[in-house]
Amino acid sequence: MKSTITMTPWKFDEQMIMFPLVLLVIICSHPTVNGFEVFLINNLGGNTNLAVHCFSPQAKDLGSRVVLPGDDFHWEFGINIGTSAEYECDMGYGNKQKRFQVFAERRDAMRCGNQKCYWCVDRDGLYLYIKEVDDYQKQFSW
């Protein structure tokens, strides 16, 4: 007896192509890829309040606030595909006042742990919690 092997041609399966396309459409229709949170913690000590006005040149004004000693001001935001995020804050106490860039995606996205950036505002400057070294490091002076 002769044995015959029959080869069936490969069939195009529409489901094989449709699933990745549908997945791509879902991903692209949700423009926010990464969500971040920034915290400004008043560590000035004593009864010293921190005046803060934060904004994003690309997005929105977060308004002005007074952060009490030991308290924090924080906000959340998403980064849209094809854009980058930056946030700046005018801060001051007593006779000190300065503008600081508290979030720049290229600079901070990898430094901040779990997409949360913790800034400790102290009398000698601003300290950022760096995940890699598991400690706060001074980034800016008044």
C-alpha positions as CSV (number, residue, x, y, z in Angstrom):
1,M,0.0,0.0,0.0
2,K,1.1,3.4,-0.8
3,S,0.7,6.1,1.7
4,T,-0.1,9.6,0.5
5,I,0.5,12.8,2.4
6,T,-1.9,15.4,1.6
7,M,-0.8,19.0,2.2
8,T,-3.5,21.5,2.7
9,P,-2.6,25.1,1.8
10,W,-2.3,27.6,4.5
11,K,-5.6,29.4,5.1
12,F,-5.8,33.1,5.8
13,D,-7.5,33.5,9.1
14,E,-9.2,36.9,9.4
15,Q,-9.2,36.5,13.2
16,M,-5.4,36.3,13.2
17,I,-5.2,39.7,11.6
18,M,-8.2,41.4,13.3
19,F,-7.2,40.8,16.9
20,P,-3.9,42.8,16.7
21,L,-5.7,45.5,14.7
22,V,-8.5,45.9,17.2
23,L,-5.9,45.9,20.0
24,L,-4.0,48.7,18.2
25,V,-7.1,50.8,17.7
26,I,-8.0,50.4,21.4
27,I,-4.5,51.5,22.5
28,C,-4.4,54.4,20.1
29,S,-7.8,55.6,21.1
30,H,-6.7,55.9,24.7
31,P,-4.1,58.7,24.4
32,T,-2.8,58.7,27.9
33,V,0.1,56.2,28.2
34,N,1.6,57.0,31.6
35,G,0.0,58.6,34.6
36,F,2.3,60.5,37.0
37,E,1.8,62.2,40.4
38,V,3.9,65.0,41.8
39,F,4.1,65.8,45.5
40,L,5.5,69.0,47.0
41,I,6.1,68.5,50.7
42,N,6.6,71.5,53.0
43,N,9.5,70.6,55.2
44,L,10.5,74.2,56.1
45,G,9.9,73.5,59.8
46,G,8.4,75.7,62.5
47,N,5.3,77.5,61.5
48,T,6.6,78.4,58.0
49,N,4.0,78.2,55.2
50,L,5.0,77.6,51.6
51,A,3.3,79.6,48.9
52,V,3.0,77.6,45.7
53,H,1.8,78.4,42.2
54,C,2.2,75.5,39.7
55,F,1.4,75.2,36.0
56,S,2.3,73.4,32.9
57,P,3.4,75.5,29.9
58,Q,1.7,72.9,27.6
59,A,-1.4,72.1,29.6
60,K,-3.0,74.0,32.5
61,D,-2.6,76.2,35.4
62,L,-2.9,74.4,38.7
63,G,-3.5,77.6,40.7
64,S,-2.0,79.0,43.8
65,R,-1.9,77.4,47.2
66,V,-0.5,77.8,50.7
67,V,1.0,74.6,51.9
68,L,1.1,74.3,55.7
69,P,4.1,72.9,57.5
70,G,4.3,69.1,57.1
71,D,1.5,69.1,54.5
72,D,1.8,68.6,50.8
73,F,0.4,69.8,47.5
74,H,0.1,67.1,44.9
75,W,-1.5,66.5,41.5
76,E,-1.9,63.8,38.9
77,F,-1.6,64.0,35.2
78,G,-1.2,61.8,32.1
79,I,1.3,62.0,29.3
80,N,-0.3,61.8,25.9
81,I,1.3,59.8,23.0
82,G,3.6,62.1,21.0
83,T,3.8,64.8,23.7
84,S,6.0,65.4,26.8
85,A,5.0,66.8,30.1
86,E,6.6,69.6,32.1
87,Y,5.5,71.3,35.3
88,E,6.9,74.4,36.9
89,C,6.2,76.0,40.3
90,D,6.8,79.4,41.7
91,M,7.5,78.8,45.4
92,G,8.3,81.1,48.2
93,Y,8.5,81.6,51.9
94,G,9.7,84.6,53.9
95,N,11.9,86.6,51.6
96,K,12.8,83.7,49.3
97,Q,11.0,83.1,46.0
98,K,12.0,81.1,42.9
99,R,10.6,79.1,40.0
100,F,11.5,75.5,39.8
101,Q,10.8,72.9,37.2
102,V,9.4,70.1,39.3
103,F,8.6,67.7,36.5
104,A,10.3,67.2,33.1
105,E,9.4,63.9,31.5
106,R,12.8,63.2,30.0
107,R,14.6,64.1,33.2
108,D,12.2,62.6,35.8
109,A,10.2,59.7,34.3
110,M,12.9,57.1,35.3
111,R,14.1,58.8,38.5
112,C,10.7,58.9,40.2
113,G,9.6,55.6,41.7
114,N,6.3,54.1,40.7
115,Q,5.5,57.2,38.6
116,K,5.4,59.3,41.8
117,C,7.7,62.3,42.2
118,Y,8.2,63.4,45.8
119,W,9.8,66.8,46.3
120,C,10.8,67.8,49.8
121,V,10.9,71.6,50.1
122,D,13.5,72.6,52.7
123,R,15.1,75.9,53.8
124,D,18.2,75.2,51.7
125,G,16.5,74.0,48.5
126,L,14.4,71.2,46.9
127,Y,15.2,67.5,47.4
128,L,13.8,64.8,45.1
129,Y,13.3,61.2,46.2
130,I,15.4,59.2,43.7
131,K,14.2,55.6,43.5
132,E,17.5,54.2,42.3
133,V,19.4,55.4,45.5
134,D,16.4,55.1,47.8
135,D,17.0,58.6,49.2
136,Y,16.3,62.3,48.8
137,Q,18.9,64.2,46.9
138,K,19.2,68.0,46.6
139,Q,18.3,69.1,43.1
140,F,17.8,72.9,43.5
141,S,18.9,75.7,45.8
142,W,17.0,78.8,46.6
